[in-house]
């Protein structure tokens, strides 16, 4: 755009429509754009290297090239659904709950061991009063030597301090673990709320930036038309051009920010792999 403006200004200067100042202003605009272009090319190449590194490719043989935005789905987010997914899929919460259940079982076992125990016992047997082995063996089953016994045993732990201490220790550990779990849950709730709010605000930001870019394009076209009929200056056109570039850049950045916020929300939900249909054995 800056080069096209310079060509037009040079032609109009030769035709006597514009002044030398308009040509110099257009040349200054090209110099500014070339300087920005060098910086942007460097930033693009650095971003390509970072992308290669994240992909596990370290040879850097060829440039990445054009990268398209993935198709957006699920921008209509809900806090209740996202928070439920986050609680169901967060490994830390699941592990903490299992640890709490284990500690409670340990406490119940210690409490049970401190209780008295009542057991029933019994027995049945045969004996013989024969004076020799052969005689005792022959009269064992049909003789009057059967005997039996039955009874109850009651076990009472004395003092029970050890079991009580184990019970109190297990319950205290379970309560501490529950506090840790509640704190993590509260942190997760705040993170999900912020992630949902970010997606919702970024959806509106994308719509606003698209509208701003469209209006900037119309403003540039209007200033260009005014310059063609001698009602505007090259400086006004360059200013409109810069505003248009800023608006387009803001539109792209809003698109990127929206996708990053969606990725963050999927991370907290634990649905990133499902979102991109990635199966992990």
Secondary structure, DSSP 4 states (H G I P E B T S, - for coil): -HHHHHHHHHHHHHTTSS-HHHHHHHHHHHHHHHHHHHHHHHHHHHHHHHHHHHHT--S--S-----PPPPP---S--HHHHHHHHHHH-HHHHHHHHHHHHHHHHHHHHHHHTS-EEEEEEEEEE----SSHHHHHHTTTTSS-EEEEEEEEEE--SS-HHHHHHHHHHHHHHHHHHHHHHHHHHHHHHHHHHHHHHHHHHHHHHHHHHHHHHHHHHHHHHHHHHHHTTSS-HHHHHHHHHHHHHHHHHHHHHHHHHHHHHHHHHHHHT-HHHHTT----
